[in-house]
Amino acid sequence: MDFNFTEEQIAIRDTAKDFAENEIAPSSVERDIKAEFPFEIVKKMGEYGFMGMMVPPEWGGAGFDTISYVLAMEEISKVDASVGVIMSVNNSLVCYGIEKWGTEEQKERFLKPLAAGQLLGCFCLSEPEAGSDATQQRTIAEKDGDYFILNGIKNWITNGKNADVYFVMAATDKEKGYKGISTFLIDKDTPGLDTGVKEDKLGIRSSDTCSVSFTNLKVHKDQVLGSEGMGFKIAMETLNGGRIGIASQALGIAQASLEAAVKYSKQRKAFNAPISNLQAIQFKLSDMATNVDAARMLTLKSAYLKDQHKPYHKEAAMAKLLASKVAVNNALEAIQVHGGYGYVREYLVERYLRDAKITEIYEGTSEIQRIVISRELLRD
Ligand code: CAA
């Protein structure tokens, strides 16, 4: 076992940290309040290679490994988890899928600009009545010669308002259940594609989330990813990697909460001394640090397995399950350490809690992660 990062991994982490502190942090409070999408930041992230980190350079990406991606995601999410999820969806859910199952033409048309950050992607699986039970797709794609005609609605779509490429799961053969679901790559300007109002969210407010509808949308069969009927498998495998991204996002929030609590506890005085002198505070900080490190080890392990082309879906589910819980707990404890100051906007810890909660919900709730893990444990 080697716990050392390579020089390249350290350089990527440091670049992400500098970028986050210099380019993202200055506007993060205002964007959270106004729920504003970080257009300029996302554009610059593309130039730095953060939007297609694991895609090979010949397809417009940076060609880094998953460990580097985890390190960069944590640094960026530590400063702004909204930017973290925009990055994670583009990298893990959209670029990964096209790289793995796309034809040369699809890679040229969609992957190259997505990985280079010139276009933004979104992943359309969830529906009003198909969230955790993702097999129940009501969006229908009916064959019409060389085309498919799509009708249906997707819900809770991260990047939905501002995406250029929609990675869409739809039922092409209802009779076949999940084996009759296919994936389509759809341009934003395709007639029949509409987005709903931007959701007014508790946290990650500067990322945009909305519904996406398809009304008699006509898409050529060349825009089917993989083959017809592969869509559920594509969605599941893509989400395995997505869970590493969300675990890393949660790590960033958990680490930010810890650092804020340490800093404040050294400044704030009570009983004639900094509150960091109190064992009640010291024990909280110790638990926060231990938990975030445990979650980081698990997240890095899942990334390592993915890089080694070994099965990693159980570890990715464990990483997301633990890291999301630690993010919520660390944010709560950071607020507790700050006392009343933690409950108002003057300090960032109230945002950390608002941002943390979604990591227990999207890309598979904590309950779904437990299903994924227990199925592996109980497999004959
Ligand atoms: N990896 C690879 N394949 C998988 C898989 C995984 N993790 N989970 C299931 N599959 C495959 C199975 O092997 C099976 O295929 P075969 O028959 O060929 O073997 C097929 O998928 C069906 O599997 P199940 O019978 O296990 O399906 P199920 O309905 O019992 O349960 C589930 C599957 C795990 C509950 C799944 O539905 C699931 O993960 N649900 C959560 C969905 C989710 O994460 N949604 C997030 C929305 S996207 C989002 O949040 C994005 C955003 O914008 C931020």
Boltz pocket constraint, residues with backbone or C-beta under 6 A from the ligand:
constraints:
  - pocket:
      binder: B
      contacts: [[A, 89], [A, 123], [A, 125], [A, 126], [A, 131], [A, 132], [A, 133], [A, 134], [A, 135], [A, 156], [A, 157], [A, 158], [A, 178], [A, 232], [A, 233], [A, 236], [A, 237], [A, 239], [A, 240], [A, 313], [A, 361], [A, 362], [A, 363], [A, 364], [A, 365], [A, 368], [A, 371], [A, 372]]
      max_distance: 6.0
